[in-house]
Amino acid sequence: MEMLSRDEAERRIRERAAEDPDFRAELMSDPRAALSSELGVDIPEQVSVHVHEESLAEIHVVLPVATETLSDEQLDMVSGGGMYDACADDSGYG
């Protein structure tokens, strides 16, 4: 399976969740399995996966990791590099 950018992967997940109630339910109950299956990637156990569902009364904003200096790998992630390339390291980024 092709390596998607983070933006592409998130768009794909949002679109699938909007169209497929069963996938949305799986995403909410077991996000690691749902993402792994949909994107064809293994997410390391040391990486936490959280799915938040917005409502009319609640908005979620995801901020990037607060760091003064990004590694080359992290810069690749921010600039549209592979979504899960950094998951296997211990940086906590990804």
Legacy VTK file of the C-alpha trace (Angstrom):
# vtk DataFile Version 3.0
C-alpha trace
ASCII
DATASET POLYDATA
POINTS 94 float
0.000 0.000 0.000
1.232 3.522 -0.788
2.625 5.762 1.958
0.171 8.590 2.551
0.961 11.992 3.996
-0.602 12.691 7.350
-3.126 15.067 5.740
-4.093 12.442 3.152
-4.427 9.730 5.793
-6.565 11.916 8.045
-8.782 12.940 5.108
-9.216 9.295 4.131
-10.137 8.303 7.697
-12.621 11.188 8.082
-14.271 10.394 4.735
-14.568 6.685 5.495
-15.954 7.390 8.976
-18.550 9.753 7.461
-19.663 7.156 4.891
-19.423 3.908 6.879
-21.167 3.700 10.294
-19.515 0.348 11.092
-16.045 1.771 10.451
-16.898 4.852 12.560
-17.985 2.596 15.439
-14.773 0.554 15.167
-12.727 3.759 15.024
-14.335 4.932 18.266
-14.065 1.577 20.072
-10.671 0.351 18.806
-8.882 3.161 16.966
-5.550 1.314 16.682
-7.130 -1.641 14.880
-9.315 0.575 12.680
-6.383 2.761 11.587
-4.081 -0.208 11.064
-6.655 -1.962 8.908
-7.663 1.078 6.856
-4.143 2.418 6.282
-2.295 -0.890 6.101
0.214 0.045 8.806
1.219 -1.373 12.165
1.079 1.228 14.918
3.612 0.430 17.661
2.150 -0.289 21.109
4.150 2.594 22.629
2.175 5.048 20.444
-1.157 6.094 21.951
-4.087 6.460 19.569
-7.011 8.724 20.462
-10.117 9.528 18.440
-12.212 12.544 19.398
-15.666 13.165 18.037
-16.709 16.808 17.854
-20.219 18.009 18.580
-22.030 21.285 18.134
-21.057 22.147 21.714
-17.445 20.932 21.564
-14.488 21.660 19.299
-11.171 19.791 19.356
-7.920 21.411 18.246
-4.801 19.268 17.806
-1.523 21.087 18.322
1.838 19.822 17.071
4.485 18.736 19.560
5.966 21.735 21.383
9.651 21.623 20.614
12.286 24.192 19.788
14.155 22.060 17.278
12.698 19.421 15.013
14.794 16.572 13.691
14.976 16.049 9.932
12.507 13.172 10.307
10.071 15.367 12.238
10.415 18.152 9.659
9.528 15.608 6.958
6.401 14.678 8.937
5.307 18.305 9.320
5.927 19.084 5.660
3.751 16.229 4.412
6.107 13.275 4.774
4.885 9.828 5.770
2.351 9.702 8.576
3.676 6.730 10.479
7.372 6.828 9.602
8.262 8.290 13.008
6.016 5.978 15.053
8.716 3.373 15.490
11.166 5.734 17.222
11.091 6.864 20.849
10.771 10.581 20.120
7.114 10.716 21.066
6.395 12.514 17.802
3.939 11.120 15.296
LINES 1 95
94 0 1 2 3 4 5 6 7 8 9 10 11 12 13 14 15 16 17 18 19 20 21 22 23 24 25 26 27 28 29 30 31 32 33 34 35 36 37 38 39 40 41 42 43 44 45 46 47 48 49 50 51 52 53 54 55 56 57 58 59 60 61 62 63 64 65 66 67 68 69 70 71 72 73 74 75 76 77 78 79 80 81 82 83 84 85 86 87 88 89 90 91 92 93
